[in-house]
Amino acid sequence: MLQYFLKGGPVMYPLLVCSIIALAVSLERFYHLRRAGINASRLMSQIKAKISRGGVEEALGICEETPGPVARVLAASLAAYDRNREEIREVVKASALVEIPRLERFMGLLSTMITVSPMLGLLGTISGLIKIFNVISGGEIGNYTALSAGIAEALITTFTGLLIAIPFMIVYNALSGKVDGIINEMEQRSIELVNYMKSRGETDAA
């Protein structure tokens, strides 16, 4: 493996850095998003049960004890339950704007590593081809050692760049899907809760 790395030339060092960063970000994001995901249906059932018995404070307590962005957005909705519908929606929107950047944290960095890796591989390919042309132009076409070194650098760097980019592109798409799912859950559950609270309020008023 070390011999393979050294044959790739100096471009292999930034490629190694890219792979380490991409792996670290992927592991951190999977861990964070796994903790952020909850059984939203079960949480909503518990909240509605508390509200139906007049226990808004108890429902708020359930949300505060539950980890994750969905629970925090619902807690913001419950904290503003005595306001009108539009004001509650503004509170929910503000709370979601706080949570979304947390969900998308480091995703831009991962995307950059995926984009840069094949470009670095292409840079290594060009560097290897330059070495080959230098050997040929120097009249050393019979120097197979120098020629093979240039060819090895050109191929190894391209292969490594793609080897980093392709798997982490799949990882990026999977993470993006989880982020989108949590954001959609936040939006749907907050709307559901607002509508439920207001319908209960109208019923009680009647």
ChimeraX commands (.cxc) that place a marker at each C-alpha (Angstrom):
marker #1 position 0.00,0.00,0.00 radius 0.5
marker #1 position 2.82,2.41,0.86 radius 0.5
marker #1 position 4.56,1.62,-2.44 radius 0.5
marker #1 position 1.30,2.29,-4.29 radius 0.5
marker #1 position 0.93,5.60,-2.42 radius 0.5
marker #1 position 4.48,6.72,-3.21 radius 0.5
marker #1 position 4.15,5.87,-6.91 radius 0.5
marker #1 position 1.22,8.26,-7.12 radius 0.5
marker #1 position 3.51,11.23,-6.51 radius 0.5
marker #1 position 2.94,14.38,-4.44 radius 0.5
marker #1 position -0.76,14.68,-5.37 radius 0.5
marker #1 position -1.46,11.62,-3.23 radius 0.5
marker #1 position -0.93,13.67,-0.06 radius 0.5
marker #1 position -3.83,16.10,-0.63 radius 0.5
marker #1 position -5.91,13.13,-1.81 radius 0.5
marker #1 position -5.19,11.43,1.52 radius 0.5
marker #1 position -6.29,14.57,3.37 radius 0.5
marker #1 position -9.51,14.69,1.32 radius 0.5
marker #1 position -10.31,11.07,2.14 radius 0.5
marker #1 position -9.71,11.58,5.88 radius 0.5
marker #1 position -11.90,14.70,5.99 radius 0.5
marker #1 position -14.67,13.03,3.97 radius 0.5
marker #1 position -14.63,9.97,6.24 radius 0.5
marker #1 position -14.65,12.05,9.43 radius 0.5
marker #1 position -17.54,14.23,8.23 radius 0.5
marker #1 position -19.54,11.20,7.06 radius 0.5
marker #1 position -19.19,9.41,10.40 radius 0.5
marker #1 position -20.04,12.55,12.37 radius 0.5
marker #1 position -23.11,13.29,10.25 radius 0.5
marker #1 position -24.43,9.72,10.40 radius 0.5
marker #1 position -24.06,9.77,14.19 radius 0.5
marker #1 position -25.70,13.19,14.55 radius 0.5
marker #1 position -28.61,12.45,12.19 radius 0.5
marker #1 position -29.21,9.10,13.83 radius 0.5
marker #1 position -29.64,10.86,17.17 radius 0.5
marker #1 position -31.81,13.54,15.54 radius 0.5
marker #1 position -34.28,10.98,14.20 radius 0.5
marker #1 position -37.19,10.09,16.48 radius 0.5
marker #1 position -40.54,8.35,16.25 radius 0.5
marker #1 position -42.50,11.51,15.40 radius 0.5
marker #1 position -45.84,9.71,15.19 radius 0.5
marker #1 position -45.48,8.40,18.72 radius 0.5
marker #1 position -44.40,11.82,20.00 radius 0.5
marker #1 position -47.40,13.50,18.35 radius 0.5
marker #1 position -49.77,10.96,19.89 radius 0.5
marker #1 position -48.35,11.70,23.34 radius 0.5
marker #1 position -48.58,15.45,22.79 radius 0.5
marker #1 position -52.18,15.29,21.58 radius 0.5
marker #1 position -53.14,13.10,24.52 radius 0.5
marker #1 position -51.74,15.66,26.96 radius 0.5
marker #1 position -53.37,18.60,25.16 radius 0.5
marker #1 position -56.76,16.86,25.06 radius 0.5
marker #1 position -56.63,16.65,28.84 radius 0.5
marker #1 position -55.68,20.31,29.10 radius 0.5
marker #1 position -52.07,19.61,29.88 radius 0.5
marker #1 position -50.18,21.89,27.53 radius 0.5
marker #1 position -47.38,22.27,30.06 radius 0.5
marker #1 position -47.10,18.49,30.32 radius 0.5
marker #1 position -46.99,18.23,26.53 radius 0.5
marker #1 position -44.23,20.85,26.49 radius 0.5
marker #1 position -42.34,18.81,29.08 radius 0.5
marker #1 position -42.48,15.73,26.84 radius 0.5
marker #1 position -40.98,17.73,23.96 radius 0.5
marker #1 position -38.23,19.16,26.13 radius 0.5
marker #1 position -37.29,15.68,27.33 radius 0.5
marker #1 position -37.18,14.32,23.77 radius 0.5
marker #1 position -33.94,14.95,21.83 radius 0.5
marker #1 position -33.87,16.06,18.22 radius 0.5
marker #1 position -34.93,19.01,16.05 radius 0.5
marker #1 position -38.51,17.82,15.53 radius 0.5
marker #1 position -39.15,17.83,19.28 radius 0.5
marker #1 position -37.54,21.26,19.67 radius 0.5
marker #1 position -39.69,22.78,16.92 radius 0.5
marker #1 position -42.81,21.26,18.47 radius 0.5
marker #1 position -41.75,22.63,21.85 radius 0.5
marker #1 position -41.55,26.11,20.31 radius 0.5
marker #1 position -45.07,25.65,18.95 radius 0.5
marker #1 position -46.41,24.60,22.34 radius 0.5
marker #1 position -44.67,27.48,24.11 radius 0.5
marker #1 position -46.62,29.89,21.88 radius 0.5
marker #1 position -49.95,28.01,22.09 radius 0.5
marker #1 position -51.85,31.05,23.43 radius 0.5
marker #1 position -50.97,33.21,20.39 radius 0.5
marker #1 position -52.89,33.37,17.13 radius 0.5
marker #1 position -52.22,31.01,14.24 radius 0.5
marker #1 position -49.96,33.37,12.28 radius 0.5
marker #1 position -47.82,34.20,15.28 radius 0.5
marker #1 position -47.35,30.52,16.07 radius 0.5
marker #1 position -46.30,29.87,12.49 radius 0.5
marker #1 position -43.71,32.63,12.74 radius 0.5
marker #1 position -42.36,31.07,15.94 radius 0.5
marker #1 position -42.18,27.67,14.23 radius 0.5
marker #1 position -40.43,29.18,11.23 radius 0.5
marker #1 position -37.84,30.90,13.44 radius 0.5
marker #1 position -37.23,27.67,15.35 radius 0.5
marker #1 position -36.82,25.69,12.11 radius 0.5
marker #1 position -34.33,28.25,10.79 radius 0.5
marker #1 position -32.19,27.49,13.84 radius 0.5
marker #1 position -32.43,23.72,13.43 radius 0.5
marker #1 position -31.84,23.39,9.68 radius 0.5
marker #1 position -28.22,24.70,9.73 radius 0.5
marker #1 position -27.45,22.18,12.46 radius 0.5
marker #1 position -28.77,19.37,10.28 radius 0.5
marker #1 position -26.79,20.58,7.26 radius 0.5
marker #1 position -23.57,21.21,9.20 radius 0.5
marker #1 position -20.40,20.08,7.34 radius 0.5
marker #1 position -22.42,18.92,4.31 radius 0.5
marker #1 position -20.83,21.66,2.22 radius 0.5
marker #1 position -17.38,20.48,3.31 radius 0.5
marker #1 position -18.19,16.90,2.32 radius 0.5
marker #1 position -19.46,18.11,-1.06 radius 0.5
marker #1 position -16.20,20.03,-1.57 radius 0.5
marker #1 position -14.08,16.95,-0.86 radius 0.5
marker #1 position -16.15,14.95,-3.36 radius 0.5
marker #1 position -15.63,17.63,-6.01 radius 0.5
marker #1 position -11.94,18.25,-5.32 radius 0.5
marker #1 position -10.81,14.60,-5.21 radius 0.5
marker #1 position -11.26,13.74,-8.93 radius 0.5
marker #1 position -9.84,17.14,-9.85 radius 0.5
marker #1 position -6.73,16.34,-7.84 radius 0.5
marker #1 position -6.63,12.97,-9.57 radius 0.5
marker #1 position -6.71,14.77,-12.92 radius 0.5
marker #1 position -3.91,17.03,-11.73 radius 0.5
marker #1 position -1.84,13.95,-10.91 radius 0.5
marker #1 position -2.62,12.53,-14.35 radius 0.5
marker #1 position -1.33,15.69,-16.03 radius 0.5
marker #1 position 1.77,15.64,-13.83 radius 0.5
marker #1 position 2.44,12.02,-14.83 radius 0.5
marker #1 position 1.99,12.81,-18.54 radius 0.5
marker #1 position 4.39,15.74,-18.26 radius 0.5
marker #1 position 7.01,13.38,-16.85 radius 0.5
marker #1 position 6.44,10.98,-19.75 radius 0.5
marker #1 position 6.81,13.77,-22.32 radius 0.5
marker #1 position 9.96,15.01,-20.59 radius 0.5
marker #1 position 11.46,11.53,-20.87 radius 0.5
marker #1 position 10.53,11.30,-24.56 radius 0.5
marker #1 position 11.70,14.82,-25.40 radius 0.5
marker #1 position 14.99,14.14,-23.63 radius 0.5
marker #1 position 15.68,11.27,-26.01 radius 0.5
marker #1 position 15.31,8.67,-23.27 radius 0.5
marker #1 position 12.46,6.75,-24.86 radius 0.5
marker #1 position 14.25,3.55,-23.95 radius 0.5
marker #1 position 14.26,4.50,-20.26 radius 0.5
marker #1 position 11.38,2.23,-19.28 radius 0.5
marker #1 position 11.80,2.95,-15.57 radius 0.5
marker #1 position 11.18,6.67,-16.04 radius 0.5
marker #1 position 8.32,6.03,-18.45 radius 0.5
marker #1 position 6.62,3.55,-16.14 radius 0.5
marker #1 position 6.95,5.99,-13.22 radius 0.5
marker #1 position 5.10,8.67,-15.20 radius 0.5
marker #1 position 2.42,6.22,-16.34 radius 0.5
marker #1 position 1.97,4.91,-12.79 radius 0.5
marker #1 position 1.54,8.42,-11.40 radius 0.5
marker #1 position -1.00,9.32,-14.09 radius 0.5
marker #1 position -3.12,6.22,-13.52 radius 0.5
marker #1 position -2.83,5.89,-9.74 radius 0.5
marker #1 position -3.88,9.48,-9.00 radius 0.5
marker #1 position -6.89,9.29,-11.32 radius 0.5
marker #1 position -7.95,5.99,-9.80 radius 0.5
marker #1 position -7.52,7.29,-6.25 radius 0.5
marker #1 position -9.47,10.47,-6.93 radius 0.5
marker #1 position -12.40,8.50,-8.32 radius 0.5
marker #1 position -12.09,5.93,-5.52 radius 0.5
marker #1 position -12.65,8.73,-3.01 radius 0.5
marker #1 position -15.34,10.64,-4.92 radius 0.5
marker #1 position -17.68,7.82,-5.96 radius 0.5
marker #1 position -18.34,6.16,-2.55 radius 0.5
marker #1 position -18.61,9.48,-0.73 radius 0.5
marker #1 position -21.02,10.80,-3.35 radius 0.5
marker #1 position -23.30,7.88,-2.42 radius 0.5
marker #1 position -22.80,8.72,1.26 radius 0.5
marker #1 position -23.56,12.39,0.60 radius 0.5
marker #1 position -26.81,11.54,-1.16 radius 0.5
marker #1 position -27.83,9.25,1.70 radius 0.5
marker #1 position -27.10,11.96,4.26 radius 0.5
marker #1 position -28.95,14.57,2.20 radius 0.5
marker #1 position -31.95,12.27,2.07 radius 0.5
marker #1 position -31.95,11.91,5.86 radius 0.5
marker #1 position -31.65,15.69,6.30 radius 0.5
marker #1 position -34.53,16.33,3.90 radius 0.5
marker #1 position -36.62,13.71,5.69 radius 0.5
marker #1 position -36.10,15.35,9.09 radius 0.5
marker #1 position -36.84,18.82,7.69 radius 0.5
marker #1 position -40.06,17.56,6.10 radius 0.5
marker #1 position -40.98,15.89,9.39 radius 0.5
marker #1 position -40.46,19.17,11.22 radius 0.5
marker #1 position -42.68,21.05,8.79 radius 0.5
marker #1 position -45.48,18.48,8.69 radius 0.5
marker #1 position -45.59,17.84,12.43 radius 0.5
marker #1 position -45.48,21.53,13.34 radius 0.5
marker #1 position -48.38,22.29,10.95 radius 0.5
marker #1 position -50.28,19.32,12.35 radius 0.5
marker #1 position -49.73,20.51,15.91 radius 0.5
marker #1 position -50.72,24.12,15.16 radius 0.5
marker #1 position -53.93,22.98,13.47 radius 0.5
marker #1 position -54.71,20.62,16.34 radius 0.5
marker #1 position -54.16,23.26,19.02 radius 0.5
marker #1 position -56.29,25.82,17.20 radius 0.5
marker #1 position -59.07,23.34,16.52 radius 0.5
marker #1 position -59.06,22.44,20.21 radius 0.5
marker #1 position -59.12,26.12,21.14 radius 0.5
marker #1 position -62.08,26.80,18.84 radius 0.5
marker #1 position -63.93,23.77,20.22 radius 0.5
marker #1 position -63.34,24.89,23.81 radius 0.5
marker #1 position -64.46,28.42,22.96 radius 0.5
marker #1 position -67.66,27.10,21.41 radius 0.5
marker link #1:1,2 radius 0.2
marker link #1:2,3 radius 0.2
marker link #1:3,4 radius 0.2
marker link #1:4,5 radius 0.2
marker link #1:5,6 radius 0.2
marker link #1:6,7 radius 0.2
marker link #1:7,8 radius 0.2
marker link #1:8,9 radius 0.2
marker link #1:9,10 radius 0.2
marker link #1:10,11 radius 0.2
marker link #1:11,12 radius 0.2
marker link #1:12,13 radius 0.2
marker link #1:13,14 radius 0.2
marker link #1:14,15 radius 0.2
marker link #1:15,16 radius 0.2
marker link #1:16,17 radius 0.2
marker link #1:17,18 radius 0.2
marker link #1:18,19 radius 0.2
marker link #1:19,20 radius 0.2
marker link #1:20,21 radius 0.2
marker link #1:21,22 radius 0.2
marker link #1:22,23 radius 0.2
marker link #1:23,24 radius 0.2
marker link #1:24,25 radius 0.2
marker link #1:25,26 radius 0.2
marker link #1:26,27 radius 0.2
marker link #1:27,28 radius 0.2
marker link #1:28,29 radius 0.2
marker link #1:29,30 radius 0.2
marker link #1:30,31 radius 0.2
marker link #1:31,32 radius 0.2
marker link #1:32,33 radius 0.2
marker link #1:33,34 radius 0.2
marker link #1:34,35 radius 0.2
marker link #1:35,36 radius 0.2
marker link #1:36,37 radius 0.2
marker link #1:37,38 radius 0.2
marker link #1:38,39 radius 0.2
marker link #1:39,40 radius 0.2
marker link #1:40,41 radius 0.2
marker link #1:41,42 radius 0.2
marker link #1:42,43 radius 0.2
marker link #1:43,44 radius 0.2
marker link #1:44,45 radius 0.2
marker link #1:45,46 radius 0.2
marker link #1:46,47 radius 0.2
marker link #1:47,48 radius 0.2
marker link #1:48,49 radius 0.2
marker link #1:49,50 radius 0.2
marker link #1:50,51 radius 0.2
marker link #1:51,52 radius 0.2
marker link #1:52,53 radius 0.2
marker link #1:53,54 radius 0.2
marker link #1:54,55 radius 0.2
marker link #1:55,56 radius 0.2
marker link #1:56,57 radius 0.2
marker link #1:57,58 radius 0.2
marker link #1:58,59 radius 0.2
marker link #1:59,60 radius 0.2
marker link #1:60,61 radius 0.2
marker link #1:61,62 radius 0.2
marker link #1:62,63 radius 0.2
marker link #1:63,64 radius 0.2
marker link #1:64,65 radius 0.2
marker link #1:65,66 radius 0.2
marker link #1:66,67 radius 0.2
marker link #1:67,68 radius 0.2
marker link #1:68,69 radius 0.2
marker link #1:69,70 radius 0.2
marker link #1:70,71 radius 0.2
marker link #1:71,72 radius 0.2
marker link #1:72,73 radius 0.2
marker link #1:73,74 radius 0.2
marker link #1:74,75 radius 0.2
marker link #1:75,76 radius 0.2
marker link #1:76,77 radius 0.2
marker link #1:77,78 radius 0.2
marker link #1:78,79 radius 0.2
marker link #1:79,80 radius 0.2
marker link #1:80,81 radius 0.2
marker link #1:81,82 radius 0.2
marker link #1:82,83 radius 0.2
marker link #1:83,84 radius 0.2
marker link #1:84,85 radius 0.2
marker link #1:85,86 radius 0.2
marker link #1:86,87 radius 0.2
marker link #1:87,88 radius 0.2
marker link #1:88,89 radius 0.2
marker link #1:89,90 radius 0.2
marker link #1:90,91 radius 0.2
marker link #1:91,92 radius 0.2
marker link #1:92,93 radius 0.2
marker link #1:93,94 radius 0.2
marker link #1:94,95 radius 0.2
marker link #1:95,96 radius 0.2
marker link #1:96,97 radius 0.2
marker link #1:97,98 radius 0.2
marker link #1:98,99 radius 0.2
marker link #1:99,100 radius 0.2
marker link #1:100,101 radius 0.2
marker link #1:101,102 radius 0.2
marker link #1:102,103 radius 0.2
marker link #1:103,104 radius 0.2
marker link #1:104,105 radius 0.2
marker link #1:105,106 radius 0.2
marker link #1:106,107 radius 0.2
marker link #1:107,108 radius 0.2
marker link #1:108,109 radius 0.2
marker link #1:109,110 radius 0.2
marker link #1:110,111 radius 0.2
marker link #1:111,112 radius 0.2
marker link #1:112,113 radius 0.2
marker link #1:113,114 radius 0.2
marker link #1:114,115 radius 0.2
marker link #1:115,116 radius 0.2
marker link #1:116,117 radius 0.2
marker link #1:117,118 radius 0.2
marker link #1:118,119 radius 0.2
marker link #1:119,120 radius 0.2
marker link #1:120,121 radius 0.2
marker link #1:121,122 radius 0.2
marker link #1:122,123 radius 0.2
marker link #1:123,124 radius 0.2
marker link #1:124,125 radius 0.2
marker link #1:125,126 radius 0.2
marker link #1:126,127 radius 0.2
marker link #1:127,128 radius 0.2
marker link #1:128,129 radius 0.2
marker link #1:129,130 radius 0.2
marker link #1:130,131 radius 0.2
marker link #1:131,132 radius 0.2
marker link #1:132,133 radius 0.2
marker link #1:133,134 radius 0.2
marker link #1:134,135 radius 0.2
marker link #1:135,136 radius 0.2
marker link #1:136,137 radius 0.2
marker link #1:137,138 radius 0.2
marker link #1:138,139 radius 0.2
marker link #1:139,140 radius 0.2
marker link #1:140,141 radius 0.2
marker link #1:141,142 radius 0.2
marker link #1:142,143 radius 0.2
marker link #1:143,144 radius 0.2
marker link #1:144,145 radius 0.2
marker link #1:145,146 radius 0.2
marker link #1:146,147 radius 0.2
marker link #1:147,148 radius 0.2
marker link #1:148,149 radius 0.2
marker link #1:149,150 radius 0.2
marker link #1:150,151 radius 0.2
marker link #1:151,152 radius 0.2
marker link #1:152,153 radius 0.2
marker link #1:153,154 radius 0.2
marker link #1:154,155 radius 0.2
marker link #1:155,156 radius 0.2
marker link #1:156,157 radius 0.2
marker link #1:157,158 radius 0.2
marker link #1:158,159 radius 0.2
marker link #1:159,160 radius 0.2
marker link #1:160,161 radius 0.2
marker link #1:161,162 radius 0.2
marker link #1:162,163 radius 0.2
marker link #1:163,164 radius 0.2
marker link #1:164,165 radius 0.2
marker link #1:165,166 radius 0.2
marker link #1:166,167 radius 0.2
marker link #1:167,168 radius 0.2
marker link #1:168,169 radius 0.2
marker link #1:169,170 radius 0.2
marker link #1:170,171 radius 0.2
marker link #1:171,172 radius 0.2
marker link #1:172,173 radius 0.2
marker link #1:173,174 radius 0.2
marker link #1:174,175 radius 0.2
marker link #1:175,176 radius 0.2
marker link #1:176,177 radius 0.2
marker link #1:177,178 radius 0.2
marker link #1:178,179 radius 0.2
marker link #1:179,180 radius 0.2
marker link #1:180,181 radius 0.2
marker link #1:181,182 radius 0.2
marker link #1:182,183 radius 0.2
marker link #1:183,184 radius 0.2
marker link #1:184,185 radius 0.2
marker link #1:185,186 radius 0.2
marker link #1:186,187 radius 0.2
marker link #1:187,188 radius 0.2
marker link #1:188,189 radius 0.2
marker link #1:189,190 radius 0.2
marker link #1:190,191 radius 0.2
marker link #1:191,192 radius 0.2
marker link #1:192,193 radius 0.2
marker link #1:193,194 radius 0.2
marker link #1:194,195 radius 0.2
marker link #1:195,196 radius 0.2
marker link #1:196,197 radius 0.2
marker link #1:197,198 radius 0.2
marker link #1:198,199 radius 0.2
marker link #1:199,200 radius 0.2
marker link #1:200,201 radius 0.2
marker link #1:201,202 radius 0.2
marker link #1:202,203 radius 0.2
marker link #1:203,204 radius 0.2
marker link #1:204,205 radius 0.2
marker link #1:205,206 radius 0.2
view
